[in-house]
C-alpha cells in the first residue's frame, strides 16, 4: 500500500456530504444541525527479529450528523452516522436523525455555539505531502531499523516484543446550519521499540517511542531502538526496597502520565458532574508556584493541533494553571453553558459521536537543567521511569500506581528497583513539586519535563 494523499475530489465529496446533510435535516424540520465528515487512511506494521509480524491497513469514511429539534423547555438532540455517502442514504440519515431527536427529552443547555466561529484557518504544519510517497515496504524498513538498533545494542538484549511503525492521513470537513464550514488535512506518524534483556536468569523489558506530524520530525529509528535498549538494560538487576517516605523524581515520560491524570480533572464535564477534585478550585492555588500548564490547539506541528474544534470554534492557547493557580477548565459549548462560562475551543469529536471537552496540545512548562541536575539535588530518593496500573480517583485525587525506576543515593543512581507502589494525592503531589527539569518531551499531544516531588509514600518489601 502507498500512503496516498486524500484527493481534492474526496475532500469535495466530504464537503458536499456535509452540506447535503444540513440541507436535508433542515428540510425535515430540524431547528439546527451540524455535520462532520472524516476520512482516514492508516497503516501499522510490526516486526520481531527479522520477520514481519503484522501489517494492518484501514481506510474509513464516515459522516456524522447532530440535529436539534424544538421542544418545550429546550432543544431535543440526536446523533447518527453512516459510511454510506450516497445522496439517498444521507437524506434518510438526516430524516431519521430529526425523528430520533423528537423522541428525546429536551435539554435547556443543548444547541450549537452562539458566540462565533473560526474566521481564519492558519497553516499549522499538520502534514508534509512528501511523506505520502512512502510505501508499505518503506514503513516496514523503518520498523526493522528500530528493531535492529535495539537488538544489536548489547549482547544482553536477547529478544523483543517487537518494533512498530505507523502512519495515518486524515481529512476533516465540518459544517453547521449556523453558517460555518471548514476543512483541514493532517497526518501522524510513530515509531516504537520494546526489546527484552536477560541476565542471571532474570528478564526485563522497556520501551521507547517517537511520534510526529512529519517523518522529518520523528526521532530516527536508530535512536528509538537505542534508547529502548538503554532503558531495558538499566532495569537488569532490579530489586525491591523497603517501604518508606522519600522524595520522588518522575522522568519526562512518567511525568507525562501524571499530566494525563490531571487533564481528565480539567474537563468541564467532570467539573459540572462533580467528578473532579478540582471542581471548587477555580482561581485557587492547586499546585506549586513552579507549575504552569498550557493547552494550545494552534501549536505548530502539534499532534493535537487543528484550526477549529469539533464545533467550528477557533482553537487557541489556554493558560490552565499559572504559577500553581487554576485559571481555566477545558470546555466545549455544552460544558461551558453548564458552568455559566464560554467555550475554550476544546470540543473534541469523532464523526460518529457527540462533542466532548478535551485537551489539544497540553504541557507543563519546563524549568531549567536536565534530569541529571534534578538527581544531583537529591541525597536519597526514587527516580520513576515507568508506571503501571490505573490507580487514580479523579473525584478525590487519590493516586496509587505500580512503578519502577532507580533508587538514588547522593545524587546518583544506586541500583534499579521494581515491584513498588507510589501513593499520594495528586493535588498534594503537584503542590509539593520542588523542581522542574528543562527536558520537556511530547509523546502524542501531551508533554512534560522531568519533575521532583518533595515527598511521597513508597510501598515496597
C-alpha positions in Angstrom: 0.0 0.0 0.0 1.1 3.5 -0.7 0.0 6.2 1.9 -1.7 8.2 -0.8 -2.9 11.8 -0.5 -6.6 12.3 0.1 -7.6 13.6 -3.3 -9.3 17.0 -3.9 -12.3 15.1 -5.3 -12.5 13.1 -2.0 -12.5 16.4 0.0 -15.2 17.9 -2.2 -17.3 14.8 -1.7 -16.9 15.3 2.0 -17.9 18.9 1.8 -20.9 18.1 -0.4 -21.9 15.3 2.0 -21.9 17.7 4.9 -23.8 20.4 3.0 -26.4 17.9 1.9 -26.9 16.5 5.4 -27.5 20.0 6.7 -30.0 20.9 4.0 -32.0 17.7 4.4 -32.0 18.0 8.2 -33.5 21.5 8.0 -35.9 20.4 5.4 -37.1 17.6 7.7 -37.8 20.1 10.4 -34.6 20.4 12.4 -34.2 23.6 14.5 -30.5 23.4 13.7 -27.8 20.9 12.9 -24.1 20.2 12.3 -22.3 17.5 10.5 -18.8 16.1 10.4 -17.1 14.1 7.6 -13.9 12.2 8.4 -11.8 10.2 6.0 -8.7 8.3 7.2 -6.1 6.1 5.6 -3.9 4.3 8.1 -1.2 1.7 8.2 0.7 0.0 11.0 3.5 -2.6 10.6 5.2 -4.6 13.3 8.4 -6.6 13.1 10.1 -9.1 15.5 13.6 -10.1 14.8 13.9 -10.3 11.0 10.3 -11.2 10.5 7.3 -9.0 9.7 4.8 -9.8 12.4 1.7 -7.9 11.3 0.6 -5.4 8.7 -2.6 -3.6 9.4 -4.3 -1.3 7.0 -7.6 0.6 7.3 -9.5 3.1 5.2 -12.6 4.7 6.6 -15.1 7.4 5.5 -17.8 8.4 8.0 -20.4 11.1 8.0 -21.9 12.1 11.4 -25.0 14.3 11.8 -26.2 16.0 15.0 -29.6 17.6 14.9 -31.6 19.7 17.3 -35.4 19.8 17.3 -37.6 22.3 19.1 -39.2 21.1 22.3 -40.8 22.6 25.4 -38.1 23.6 27.9 -35.2 23.3 25.5 -33.9 21.6 22.4 -34.0 17.8 21.8 -31.0 16.3 20.1 -29.9 13.1 18.3 -26.7 11.8 16.7 -26.4 9.4 13.7 -23.6 8.3 11.5 -23.0 6.3 8.3 -20.3 5.2 5.9 -22.8 5.2 3.0 -22.3 8.6 1.3 -24.9 8.2 -1.4 -27.4 11.1 -1.7 -30.3 8.8 -0.8 -28.5 7.4 2.2 -27.6 10.9 3.5 -31.2 12.1 3.0 -32.5 9.1 5.0 -29.9 9.6 7.7 -30.8 13.3 8.2 -34.5 12.5 8.3 -34.0 9.7 10.8 -31.9 12.0 12.9 -34.7 14.5 13.2 -37.2 11.8 14.0 -34.9 10.4 16.7 -34.3 13.9 18.2 -38.1 14.5 18.5 -38.2 11.3 20.7 -35.6 12.5 23.2 -36.0 14.7 26.3 -35.5 18.5 25.9 -32.3 20.0 27.4 -32.2 23.8 28.0 -28.4 23.6 27.6 -28.3 21.9 24.2 -27.6 23.7 21.0 -24.9 24.9 18.6 -22.4 27.5 19.6 -23.7 31.1 19.7 -20.6 33.1 20.2 -18.9 33.0 16.8 -16.8 30.5 14.7 -13.3 30.3 13.5 -12.7 33.1 11.0 -9.2 32.1 9.9 -7.7 28.7 9.2 -3.9 29.1 9.7 -1.4 26.6 8.3 -0.3 24.6 11.4 2.1 22.3 9.6 -0.1 19.3 10.1 1.4 17.2 7.3 4.2 17.0 4.8 3.0 16.0 1.3 6.3 14.3 0.6 5.6 11.7 3.4 2.7 10.3 1.4 5.1 8.8 -1.1 6.3 6.2 1.4 5.2 2.6 0.6 4.4 -0.2 3.0 7.9 -1.5 2.3 9.3 1.8 3.4 7.4 1.7 6.8 8.5 -2.0 7.3 12.1 -0.9 6.7 11.8 1.9 9.4 10.4 -0.6 11.9 13.2 -3.0 11.1 15.8 -0.4 11.6 14.4 0.3 15.1 14.3 -3.4 15.9 17.9 -4.0 14.6 19.2 -1.0 16.6 17.6 -2.3 19.8 18.6 -5.9 19.4 22.1 -5.2 18.3 22.9 -2.7 21.0 24.1 -5.2 23.6 24.5 -9.0 23.8 22.2 -9.0 26.8 19.3 -7.9 24.5 18.1 -11.5 23.7 14.7 -10.9 22.4 12.0 -8.3 21.8 8.3 -7.7 22.0 8.7 -6.1 18.5 9.2 -2.7 16.9 6.4 -0.9 15.0 5.9 1.9 12.6 2.6 3.6 11.9 1.2 6.3 9.7 -2.2 7.9 9.2 -3.6 10.5 6.8 -6.8 12.2 7.8 -9.2 14.8 6.3 -11.9 16.5 8.3 -14.9 18.5 6.9 -17.3 20.3 9.3 -20.3 22.4 8.8 -23.2 23.8 10.8 -26.6 25.4 10.0 -25.3 28.4 11.8 -23.2 29.2 8.7 -19.7 27.8 9.4 -18.0 25.5 7.0 -14.3 24.4 7.3 -11.9 21.6 6.4 -8.4 20.6 7.0 -6.0 17.7 6.5 -3.5 16.2 8.9 -1.1 13.3 9.3 0.5 11.4 12.2 3.5 9.0 12.2 5.1 7.0 15.0 8.0 4.6 15.8 8.1 2.2 18.7 10.5 -0.4 20.1 10.4 -2.8 23.0 13.4 -5.1 23.5 13.9 -7.8 26.1 17.1 -8.2 28.1 18.3 -11.2 30.2 20.9 -11.6 32.8 21.4 -14.1 35.6 18.1 -15.8 34.8 16.1 -12.6 35.1 14.4 -10.7 32.3 13.4 -7.1 31.8 11.7 -5.1 29.1 11.1 -1.4 28.5 10.0 0.7 25.5 10.7 3.9 23.8 8.7 5.8 21.1 8.6 8.9 18.9 5.5 10.5 17.3 5.2 13.4 15.0 3.1 15.1 12.2 6.0 14.7 9.8 8.6 12.0 9.1 11.4 14.6 9.3 10.4 15.4 12.9 10.5 11.8 14.1 13.4 10.6 16.1 15.5 8.3 13.9 14.7 4.5 14.1 18.2 4.0 15.4 17.7 6.5 18.3 14.3 4.9 19.2 15.9 1.4 19.3 18.9 2.6 21.2 17.0 4.4 23.9 14.6 1.5 24.3 17.6 -0.8 24.7 19.3 1.5 27.2 16.1 1.8 29.3 15.7 -2.0 29.2 19.3 -2.7 30.2 19.1 -0.2 33.0 16.5 -2.4 34.8 18.6 -5.5 34.9 19.3 -6.4 38.5 16.3 -4.6 39.8 15.3 -5.2 43.4 12.6 -4.2 45.8 13.1 -1.6 48.5 11.7 -1.3 52.0 8.5 0.8 52.4 9.4 4.4 53.2 8.7 8.0 52.5 11.1 9.8 50.3 11.4 12.4 47.5 10.4 11.1 44.1 11.6 12.3 40.7 9.4 11.5 37.7 11.3 11.4 34.4 9.6 13.2 31.5 7.8 10.1 30.2 6.4 9.3 33.7 5.6 13.0 34.4 3.5 13.0 31.2 1.3 10.3 32.8 0.7 12.5 35.8 -0.4 15.3 33.5 -2.8 12.9 31.7 -4.5 12.1 35.1 -4.7 15.9 35.8 -6.1 16.6 32.3 -9.2 14.5 33.0 -9.9 16.5 36.0 -9.8 19.8 34.0 -12.7 18.6 31.7 -15.8 20.8 32.0 -17.9 17.6 32.0 -16.0 16.2 35.0 -16.4 19.6 36.8 -20.1 20.1 36.3 -20.8 16.5 37.2 -18.8 16.8 40.4 -16.4 14.1 39.2 -13.2 16.2 39.6 -11.3 17.0 42.8 -10.7 20.5 41.2 -14.4 21.3 40.9 -14.5 24.0 43.5 -10.9 25.4 43.0 -11.1 27.7 40.0 -8.9 30.7 40.9 -7.2 28.9 43.8 -3.7 27.5 44.3 -3.8 23.9 43.1 -0.1 23.3 42.5 3.3 24.6 43.4 4.1 28.1 42.1 6.6 26.4 39.9 3.9 24.7 37.9 2.3 26.3 34.8 0.2 24.2 32.5 -0.8 25.3 28.9 -3.1 23.9 26.3 -2.6 25.2 22.8 -4.6 23.9 19.8 -2.5 26.0 17.4 0.9 24.8 18.4 2.7 24.5 15.1 3.2 20.8 14.2 1.5 19.6 17.4 -0.2 16.3 17.3 -3.3 17.8 18.9 -3.3 20.9 16.7 -6.3 21.8 14.5 -7.5 25.1 13.1 -11.0 24.7 14.6 -12.5 22.4 17.2 -15.3 19.8 16.9 -18.0 22.6 16.8 -16.2 25.1 14.5 -14.9 27.2 17.3 -11.4 28.6 16.9 -8.7 26.7 18.8 -6.4 28.8 20.9 -3.8 29.0 23.6 -5.4 28.4 27.1 -3.4 29.1 30.3 -5.0 26.5 32.6 -2.6 26.7 35.6 -0.5 29.7 36.1 2.1 29.7 38.8 0.1 27.0 40.5 -3.2 28.8 40.3 -6.1 27.2 38.4 -7.2 29.7 35.7 -9.4 27.7 33.4 -11.1 24.5 32.6 -11.2 22.6 29.2 -14.6 23.5 27.8 -16.8 22.8 24.8 -20.1 24.6 24.3 -22.3 22.3 26.3 -20.0 22.0 29.4 -19.3 25.8 29.3 -23.1 26.5 29.4 -23.5 24.1 32.3 -20.9 26.1 34.2 -22.0 29.6 33.1 -18.9 30.1 31.0 -17.7 30.2 27.4 -16.1 27.5 25.3 -12.3 27.4 25.3 -12.2 25.9 21.8 -11.7 22.4 23.3 -14.5 20.4 21.7 -13.2 17.0 20.8 -15.3 14.9 18.4 -15.4 11.8 16.3 -17.6 11.7 13.2 -20.0 9.3 14.9 -20.1 10.9 18.3 -21.1 13.9 20.3 -18.6 16.7 21.2 -16.8 16.4 24.5 -14.2 18.6 26.2 -10.6 17.5 26.0 -7.0 18.8 25.6 -5.4 19.6 22.3 -1.6 20.1 22.9 -1.2 20.1 26.7 2.0 20.5 28.5 3.8 21.5 31.7 6.1 24.4 31.2 9.7 23.3 31.7 12.2 24.6 34.2 16.0 24.6 33.7 18.6 21.9 33.5 18.2 18.2 32.8 17.2 15.1 34.6 20.7 14.6 36.0 20.5 18.1 37.6 17.4 17.0 39.4 19.2 13.9 40.6 22.2 15.8 41.9 19.9 17.8 44.2 18.7 14.6 45.9 20.5 12.9 48.8 18.3 9.9 48.7 15.0 9.1 46.9 13.4 7.4 44.0 13.6 8.1 40.2 10.4 6.8 38.5 10.9 5.8 34.8 7.7 3.7 34.4 4.3 3.3 36.0 1.7 0.5 35.8 -2.0 0.1 36.6 -4.8 2.7 36.8 -4.9 3.7 40.5 -6.2 7.2 40.2 -9.5 8.6 41.6 -10.4 11.8 39.9 -13.1 12.7 42.4 -10.7 12.7 45.4 -7.3 13.0 43.6 -6.1 9.9 45.4 -3.2 8.3 43.4 -1.6 4.9 43.7 0.4 3.3 40.9 2.8 0.5 40.4 6.3 1.8 39.5 9.8 1.0 38.6 13.0 3.0 38.2 16.1 3.7 40.3 16.9 4.2 43.9 19.0 7.4 44.3 21.9 7.9 46.8 24.0 11.0 47.0 22.7 12.4 43.7 23.3 9.3 41.5 21.5 6.1 40.5 22.5 3.5 43.1 20.5 0.5 41.7 17.3 -0.2 39.7 14.1 -1.0 41.6 10.9 -2.8 40.7 7.7 -4.2 42.3 7.0 -1.0 44.3 3.9 1.2 44.6 4.0 5.0 44.9 1.0 6.6 46.6 -0.3 10.1 47.4 -2.9 12.6 46.4 -2.4 14.3 43.0 -3.3 17.7 44.4 -0.8 17.3 47.2 1.8 15.9 44.8 1.5 18.9 42.5 1.6 21.3 45.5 4.9 19.7 46.5 6.7 20.0 43.2 10.0 21.5 44.2 11.9 21.4 40.9 11.3 21.0 37.2 13.8 20.0 34.5 14.2 21.7 31.2 13.7 18.4 29.3 10.2 19.0 28.0 9.2 16.0 25.9 6.0 15.3 23.9 4.7 11.9 23.2 1.5 12.3 21.3 -0.3 15.5 22.3 0.8 15.6 26.0 4.2 16.9 27.1 6.1 17.2 30.4 9.6 17.8 31.7 11.0 15.7 34.5 9.9 16.9 37.9 10.7 16.3 41.6 8.1 15.9 44.3 9.3 16.6 47.9 7.9 13.5 49.5 5.7 10.5 48.7 4.9 7.2 50.2 6.8 4.3 48.5 5.4 0.8 49.3 8.0 -2.0 48.8 9.1 -5.1 50.6 
